[in-house]
Amino acid sequence: MNKKGFTLIEIIIVIVILGIMATLALPRLAAQTNAAQGAEAMQYFGIIKRAAATCYEATNNFSLCASQAALGVTTPQNSRFAYSFTAAATSLVITARLGSATQHEITMVANDAGVTQFMAPSTSVFQGIVNRTGLTSSIAAAASANAF
């Protein structure tokens, strides 16, 4: 008797192997998605940082630079982030939030001394991106030191 085809056990083994491979690949795919989203915010922060420096040099007061209109910048087209600006005379705080959860948040703080820090909550999916800037601190540490 000449059989053609696969047995049930062979098919089950192939499905299990594919399932294991998918289980290993999905977390890496999610990490790449987070990295791309964080890179979008960091690129926009670079634009804002240059515009804020120019605005501060002209006005000597960050509170006059507390909006996208004052800085002469616009939110990137198709951006998934909502940006909020808070300013005092000597500092500018900009937060990019993806959705409503703080775990999807990056904050940039610039001050009159020319120091810029990028921060993210310790539970943030963007913590790795923020750490790569070399200008980081945790939100909790900054708040306790009254950096805002």
N, C-alpha and C positions, 0 to 999 in steps of 0.2 A: 504494500500500500504506500503510495507516494503522496505525502502531505505537503501542502504549500501553505505558508502563512506563519503567524506567531502564536505561541500558546498564551494562555491567560497569565501565567506567571511571568513570562517575559515582558508582557505589556505592563504589568504592575510594577516590575523592577524599573523599567524605563520611566514610568510616571513618578516613582519615588525619587529617582536620581534627578529628574527635572525639578521636582519640588525642592529638593535640597539645594540645588544650584540657584533657584529663584530666591530662596530664603537667604542665601549668602549675598546675592546681588542687590536686593532691595534696600538694605540700609546704606550701602554705598551710593546708590542712586539718590536717595533722600539727602544724604550729606552733600552731594554735588549740587542739588537743587538749592539747598540752604546757602551754599557758598556763592552760587550765582546771584541769589537775591541779596545777600550781604554785600557783594561786590557792587551791585547797583547803587545801594545806599552810600557806600564808601566813595564811589566815583562822584556822586552828587555832593557829598560832603566836601570833596576837594574843590569843586566849583564854588560852593558856598564859602569855604575858608578863604579863597583868593578874593572873592567879592567882599567878604566881611573885612578883610585886611585893608582893602582899598577904601571902603566906606569909613572905617575907623580912622584911617590916616586923614581923610577929608574932614571928618566931623569931630574926632577925638572923643566920641561918645557912642558906645555900642547900642544904647537905647534908641538911637536914631537909625539903627541898622537891623531892626527887629522884625523884618518881614521880607518876603521874597521880592515884593515890589521895591522896597527901599534898597535892596541889594542888587536889583536889576536881573534877577534870575527867575526862572520858571521851573516848576516841577517837571521832571522828564516825562515825555509822552509815554503813555501806557504804564506808568509807575504803579506798583502795587503798594507803595508806602504812603502813609500820611505823615507829613512833616509839620512839626510845631516849633515855633520860635519863642524864646523867652529871653529878655535882655535887661541888663542893668547898665549903668554908665560904664562899668569896667569889665563886663563879661557878657558873653552870648552863649546860650544853650539851645541846641537844636536837636530834636528827637525825631528819629524815623521809626515809625511803628507799622508793622505788617499785621493787619487785623487788629484785634482788641487785646491780645495777650501780651504781657510784658516779656514773655520769653521770646518774643519776636521783635525786639526793640534794640536800637543802637542810639547812643547819645554822643554828640560832639560838644565839647565845652572849649570855648576860646576866651582868652582874657587879654587885658591891655598890655601884658608883658610879652605877648606873642606866643604864649604857651597854648597848645591845643591838645586836648585829651579825647580819646575815644573810649567810651565805656559801654558795657552791656551787663545786665543782671547775670549773676553767676549761673543761673539756669538757662540762659539764653542760648538758642541754637546758633547765634552769631558770635559766641564768645571766642571761637578759634580765629575768626576773621579779625576781630578787634585786637586779639593778642598779637597778631602778625604785624600790626602797625608799629609796635614798640612804644606807643604812647598810650598806655592803658592804666586803668585802675578799676576797681569794682565800684558799682554804684553805692553799695553800703559803705565802703571806706570813704568815698568822696563825700557822702552825706554826713557821716560822722565827723569829718574834718571841716564841715561847712564850706566845701569847695563851691557850692552853688551860690 
